[in-house]
Amino acid sequence: MIVALPFAVGALALLGFILVCMIRLSIGPTAADRAVALDTINTLVVATMVLLGAAFNLVVLLDVALVYALLSYVGTLYIARYLERGLP
């Protein structure tokens, strides 16, 4: 029980941060604000997967988090390129 409490508090904190970023994603005045909010949400999801992988001792969640982080990075690059230049 004592070990599970810090994981639960961390997961709830990350969930709260994700909700705040979703608000920014929905009301962001510019596309760049929305892109940054989406990238932050992706980073927080990766952190949540790593935290849950450590809490439940599941190595597969760490692998999924790594692949998700790489795909998120590539997606962020494409969004940044689109915002900078427009359609290819």
C-alpha atoms as a printed R data frame, in Angstrom:
   type eleno elety resid chain resno      x      y       z
1  ATOM     1    CA   MET     A     1  0.000  0.000   0.000
2  ATOM     2    CA   ILE     A     2  2.746  2.459   0.859
3  ATOM     3    CA   VAL     A     3  4.533  1.795  -2.434
4  ATOM     4    CA   ALA     A     4  1.345  2.167  -4.482
5  ATOM     5    CA   LEU     A     5  0.460  5.575  -3.032
6  ATOM     6    CA   PRO     A     6  3.281  7.547  -4.745
7  ATOM     7    CA   PHE     A     7  2.445  5.916  -8.079
8  ATOM     8    CA   ALA     A     8 -1.225  6.849  -7.676
9  ATOM     9    CA   VAL     A     9 -0.387 10.434  -6.740
10 ATOM    10    CA   GLY     A    10  1.985 10.717  -9.707
11 ATOM    11    CA   ALA     A    11 -0.573  9.269 -12.106
12 ATOM    12    CA   LEU     A    12 -3.265 11.650 -10.856
13 ATOM    13    CA   ALA     A    13 -0.903 14.612 -11.198
14 ATOM    14    CA   LEU     A    14 -0.054 13.616 -14.769
15 ATOM    15    CA   LEU     A    15 -3.750 13.199 -15.537
16 ATOM    16    CA   GLY     A    16 -4.421 16.689 -14.191
17 ATOM    17    CA   PHE     A    17 -1.653 18.124 -16.366
18 ATOM    18    CA   ILE     A    18 -3.084 16.334 -19.393
19 ATOM    19    CA   LEU     A    19 -6.513 17.860 -18.716
20 ATOM    20    CA   VAL     A    20 -4.993 21.348 -18.465
21 ATOM    21    CA   CYS     A    21 -3.210 20.799 -21.782
22 ATOM    22    CA   MET     A    22 -6.470 19.613 -23.360
23 ATOM    23    CA   ILE     A    23 -8.058 22.898 -22.352
24 ATOM    24    CA   ARG     A    24 -5.182 24.746 -24.022
25 ATOM    25    CA   LEU     A    25 -5.558 22.506 -27.058
26 ATOM    26    CA   SER     A    26 -9.217 23.419 -27.409
27 ATOM    27    CA   ILE     A    27 -8.943 27.183 -26.793
28 ATOM    28    CA   GLY     A    28 -5.460 27.912 -28.154
29 ATOM    29    CA   PRO     A    29 -5.684 31.061 -30.232
30 ATOM    30    CA   THR     A    30 -3.137 29.940 -32.837
31 ATOM    31    CA   ALA     A    31 -2.220 26.689 -34.510
32 ATOM    32    CA   ALA     A    32  1.231 26.856 -32.935
33 ATOM    33    CA   ASP     A    33 -0.322 26.940 -29.443
34 ATOM    34    CA   ARG     A    34 -2.376 23.885 -30.315
35 ATOM    35    CA   ALA     A    35  0.682 22.075 -31.675
36 ATOM    36    CA   VAL     A    36  2.641 22.753 -28.490
37 ATOM    37    CA   ALA     A    37 -0.291 21.585 -26.355
38 ATOM    38    CA   LEU     A    38 -0.573 18.382 -28.396
39 ATOM    39    CA   ASP     A    39  3.159 17.725 -28.082
40 ATOM    40    CA   THR     A    40  2.952 18.299 -24.324
41 ATOM    41    CA   ILE     A    41  0.047 15.869 -24.068
42 ATOM    42    CA   ASN     A    42  2.073 13.277 -25.980
43 ATOM    43    CA   THR     A    43  5.001 13.752 -23.603
44 ATOM    44    CA   LEU     A    44  2.737 13.415 -20.576
45 ATOM    45    CA   VAL     A    45  1.193 10.237 -22.013
46 ATOM    46    CA   VAL     A    46  4.673  8.767 -22.417
47 ATOM    47    CA   ALA     A    47  5.481  9.706 -18.814
48 ATOM    48    CA   THR     A    48  2.221  8.111 -17.670
49 ATOM    49    CA   MET     A    49  3.033  4.889 -19.527
50 ATOM    50    CA   VAL     A    50  6.485  4.764 -17.946
51 ATOM    51    CA   LEU     A    51  4.994  5.397 -14.508
52 ATOM    52    CA   LEU     A    52  2.374  2.678 -14.957
53 ATOM    53    CA   GLY     A    53  4.999  0.293 -16.312
54 ATOM    54    CA   ALA     A    54  7.046  0.842 -13.168
55 ATOM    55    CA   ALA     A    55  3.997  0.565 -10.888
56 ATOM    56    CA   PHE     A    56  2.727 -2.692 -12.367
57 ATOM    57    CA   ASN     A    57  6.168 -4.077 -13.242
58 ATOM    58    CA   LEU     A    58  5.279 -4.423 -16.936
59 ATOM    59    CA   VAL     A    59  8.220 -4.048 -19.277
60 ATOM    60    CA   VAL     A    60  5.941 -4.067 -22.317
61 ATOM    61    CA   LEU     A    61  4.566 -0.654 -21.317
62 ATOM    62    CA   LEU     A    62  8.089  0.759 -21.474
63 ATOM    63    CA   ASP     A    63  8.487 -0.605 -25.004
64 ATOM    64    CA   VAL     A    64  5.148  0.859 -26.038
65 ATOM    65    CA   ALA     A    65  6.113  4.196 -24.474
66 ATOM    66    CA   LEU     A    66  9.367  4.243 -26.438
67 ATOM    67    CA   VAL     A    67  7.636  3.563 -29.758
68 ATOM    68    CA   TYR     A    68  4.919  6.105 -28.951
69 ATOM    69    CA   ALA     A    69  7.556  8.728 -28.114
70 ATOM    70    CA   LEU     A    70  9.334  8.148 -31.421
71 ATOM    71    CA   LEU     A    71  6.090  8.396 -33.398
72 ATOM    72    CA   SER     A    72  5.122 11.494 -31.457
73 ATOM    73    CA   TYR     A    73  8.459 13.104 -32.300
74 ATOM    74    CA   VAL     A    74  8.011 12.420 -36.008
75 ATOM    75    CA   GLY     A    75  4.459 13.742 -35.864
76 ATOM    76    CA   THR     A    76  5.648 16.913 -34.170
77 ATOM    77    CA   LEU     A    77  8.239 17.398 -36.904
78 ATOM    78    CA   TYR     A    78  5.564 17.099 -39.589
79 ATOM    79    CA   ILE     A    79  3.271 19.526 -37.779
80 ATOM    80    CA   ALA     A    80  6.106 22.031 -37.391
81 ATOM    81    CA   ARG     A    81  6.990 21.692 -41.081
82 ATOM    82    CA   TYR     A    82  3.362 22.230 -42.050
83 ATOM    83    CA   LEU     A    83  3.066 25.320 -39.851
84 ATOM    84    CA   GLU     A    84  6.314 26.732 -41.234
85 ATOM    85    CA   ARG     A    85  5.842 26.107 -44.958
86 ATOM    86    CA   GLY     A    86  2.306 24.953 -45.570
87 ATOM    87    CA   LEU     A    87  1.498 21.856 -47.577
88 ATOM    88    CA   PRO     A    88  4.472 20.066 -49.197
